[in-house]
């Protein structure tokens, strides 16, 4: 079952968020009360990609941009870097 986490709480308990994603499914992250991100297991991610085999080139580009933003958010939550530039 999904659980909703405030961004600051998710940052402070990131290991717990990941464990919950592995055990219970997607974990929703909110910022200022707005749903902004989801943490999912790698297996869920693979299933999601497999179900979208017929994406158009444009849609695939958008998906990869979103995945990149998710990666940046995870890195930021872990405190590895404070800012990034998104490649065109």
Secondary structure, 3 states (H helix, E strand, C coil): CCEEEEHHHHHHCHHHHHHHHHHHCCEEEEECCEEEEEECCHHHHHHHHHCCCCCCHHHHHHHHHHHHHHHHHHHHHHCCCCCCCCCC
